[in-house]
Amino acid sequence: MDKNSAFTARFIEACGTAEPSKVRLLLNISYQAAKNYLNGRLPQTEVLIKIAERTSCSIDWLLTGRGKKFLDGSSPQNTPVSTGQFDELVRRVKVEVINEMSGSQNAGGPVIVRLQPSELMSEKVLDEVETLTGSQP
C-alpha cells in the first residue's frame, strides 16, 4: 500500500464515510476538495486542523498511521462510524441482550442463526387470544 492510499484509508476511517458529499458536510469543504482527499491528495495544514477538530483524530495518526488514533485514547461521542462498524456493534449488543434474556452465557459463544427472507417458507399467525393472554382458546 503506497503512502497516499494508506492516508486515504485513514481519512475515510476518520470521517466515517467514503462519500465526497458527506465528507464535504462534515468538514465544511468543497465537494471537489473532499473528492481530492478521498483520491489520495494530502490536505493543507488548515484542513488537517479542521479534520482533527471535527473527528478528534490525531493529525500524526492521520498522516503516518503512528501513535494513537484519538488524542484522548477513546472514540469521541459524535464521531461518525461506518455502516460495517455500526452493524458489528448492533450484532454484539443483540448477542448480549439475547444471552441476558435467556440466562445463558454460552462459553463457546452464542449461536445466532440469520435467516434470509428467501429461506422462509411460511409464517404461522397465532390467534389473537393466544397472543395476548398466552392461553389456548
SVG drawing of the C-alpha trace seen along z (x, -y; Angstrom):
<svg xmlns="http://www.w3.org/2000/svg" viewBox="-61 -27 65 51">
<polyline fill="none" stroke="black" stroke-width="0.4" points="0.0,0.0 1.6,-3.3 1.7,-6.3 -1.3,-8.1 -3.6,-5.1 -2.7,-4.5 -3.6,-8.1 -6.9,-7.7 -7.9,-4.6 -7.2,-6.5 -9.0,-9.6 -12.1,-7.5 -11.9,-5.8 -11.7,-9.2 -14.6,-10.7 -16.7,-7.6 -17.5,-7.7 -16.0,-7.5 -18.7,-9.6 -17.5,-13.1 -20.8,-14.7 -20.8,-13.5 -17.1,-14.4 -17.9,-17.9 -20.6,-18.4 -18.5,-17.0 -15.5,-19.2 -17.3,-22.2 -15.1,-22.0 -15.9,-21.9 -17.1,-18.7 -14.0,-18.7 -11.7,-19.1 -13.4,-16.2 -13.1,-14.1 -9.4,-15.0 -8.6,-13.9 -10.6,-10.7 -8.4,-10.1 -5.1,-10.5 -4.3,-14.2 -2.9,-15.3 -4.8,-18.2 -3.2,-21.6 -2.5,-22.4 -5.8,-24.3 -7.8,-21.3 -5.8,-18.9 -6.5,-21.0 -10.2,-21.0 -10.2,-17.2 -8.6,-16.9 -11.2,-19.2 -14.2,-17.6 -13.2,-14.0 -10.8,-14.2 -8.3,-12.1 -4.6,-12.8 -3.0,-14.5 0.1,-12.3 -2.1,-9.2 -4.0,-10.5 -0.8,-11.3 1.5,-8.5 -0.6,-5.8 1.6,-6.1 0.5,-6.7 -3.0,-6.8 -5.9,-7.4 -7.6,-9.7 -5.8,-12.2 -7.7,-11.2 -7.4,-7.5 -11.1,-6.9 -13.6,-7.5 -15.5,-10.7 -19.2,-10.7 -20.2,-12.4 -17.7,-10.7 -19.4,-9.2 -18.9,-5.4 -19.1,-3.3 -22.1,-1.1 -20.0,2.0 -18.8,0.8 -22.3,-0.1 -23.7,3.3 -21.0,5.1 -21.8,3.1 -25.5,3.8 -24.8,7.5 -22.7,7.6 -25.4,5.8 -28.1,8.2 -26.0,11.2 -25.6,9.6 -29.3,9.0 -30.2,12.5 -27.8,14.1 -29.2,11.9 -32.8,12.7 -32.2,16.4 -30.0,16.6 -27.2,18.3 -23.6,17.3 -22.5,19.9 -18.8,20.3 -18.4,21.4 -20.1,18.2 -23.7,17.7 -25.2,19.4 -27.4,17.0 -28.9,18.2 -29.6,15.5 -32.3,16.5 -32.6,14.7 -36.2,13.9 -35.7,16.4 -35.2,19.2 -38.5,18.6 -41.2,20.9 -44.2,19.7 -45.2,17.9 -47.7,19.0 -50.0,16.4 -51.1,17.0 -54.7,16.5 -55.2,13.1 -56.4,14.6 -53.3,16.8 -51.0,13.9 -52.5,11.5 -53.2,13.9 -50.9,16.8 -53.9,19.2 -55.4,21.6 -59.0,20.9"/>
</svg>
